[in-house]
Amino acid sequence: MDLLNTLVDKGLRRELPTREEALAVLATSDDDLLDVVAAAGKVRRHWFGRRVKLNYLVNLKSGLCPEDCSYCSQRLGSKADILKYTWIKPDEASQAAAAGLAGGAKRVCLVASGRGPTDRDVDRVSETIKAIKGQNEGVEVCACLGLLSDGQAERLREAGADAYNHNLNTSEATYGDITTTHTYADRVDTVHKAHAAGLSACSGLIAGMGETDEDLVDVVFSLRELDPDSVPVNFLIPMEGTPLSTEWNLTPQRCLRILAMVRFVCPDVEVRIAGGREVHLRTMQPLALNLANSIFLGDYLTSEGQAGKADLEMIADAGFEVEGTDRVTLPEHRAAAAGGGCGSHESAGCGSHEGAGCGSVCGSHEGADAGGTASVPAANERRSDLVAVRRRGAGTDLAPNA
């Protein structure tokens, strides 16, 4: 297929595809799906080999968020039966992180619900970062605390944070449909603050909220322009008690197309399969490793993930290897650029919290576009049986899943 050959060539050169090419990936048929995965896989292997980076979430503060993000189980007015607790202590967070690190994770993502941190909250998280780093050599720490005020990113950097996550989630044109208590511009501003402070920026999206193909391409092109080092791709988990609980708009094939499109647009960036992979990719998860080079190990913020042991077996069985702390995730040209571009800036560079913290949905909007000729009926069926509220790990007395 000429389209795929063109996209592979552009990906190996870090050249931005056209919008039409990106849209064409989402419109491919199921008959062509394996060809799409194979093509995007060439780009993934060129920049990241067969390594899979493992990330581990620690939910420092759960629920009771004043924001109204429709996808989020921690939102204002949420009726979801999730864990609710205030800030856990630094030593508790460090113990929770240790479980993920023992399972092979090299990055710990510290997440807290809320619009954004107070200065006292930044102090708390700084203490937690120091505790984790003091006990684990080589670990990366990413903070995800919501909208940042001036000077807060610098304070987190001084405490030892390596990265900051704040997702764009969806296109600017449709952002007001999912959230009214803050703006798309607010999110962009926080990513800029992280960049300016010398933190590695992490920013991604949520698919499955009823967005069109055009919306998906818009947000991924916006991410490329923002130039994050990592792009988490979340698939909406329709949690009972949230406004989007009845939205089941994704098929495994649709998810693979989205991941392929993200890889083509952001070829040399850490593309992470985040929340919802177990719910929507299901048995196709191993195939997705050919597109993304990073996943979360274990549970998410408010929902349970696949067993950590199963994650490790899946990676090995698919012919991939867990990336160790002795390896640098990003290609040399990006790692040396201190958060530099996913491609030349002349061609646009590459390339939160409220509920999509650190790239993981905690939980879509009507009119979902199934994309191409993907079969929708059975695969689009509600699979509430695959959604389990987290009852273990941080904020509980039970051992975490790692």
Buried (B, 14 or more C-beta within 10 A) or exposed (E): EEBBEBBBEBBBEBBBBEEEBBBBBBBBEBEBBEBBBEBBBBBBBBBBEBBBBBBBBBBBBBBBBEBBBBBBBBBEEBEBEBBBBEBBEBEBBBBBBBBBBEBBBBBBBBBBBBBBBEEEBBEBBBBBBBBBBEBBEEBBBBBBBBBBEEEBBBBBBEBBBBBBBBBBBBBBBBBEBBBEBBBBEBBBEBBBBBBEBBBBBBBBBBBBBBBBBBBBBBBBBBBBBBBBBBBBBBBBBBBBBBBBBEBBBBBBBBBBBBBBBBBBBBBBBBBBBBBBBBBBBBEBBBBBBBBBBBBBBBBBBBBBBBBBEEBBEBBEEBEBEBBEBEEEBBBEBBBEBEBBBBBEEEBBBBBBBBBBBBBBBBBBBEEBBBBBEBEBEEBBEEBBEBBEBBEBBBBEEEEBBB
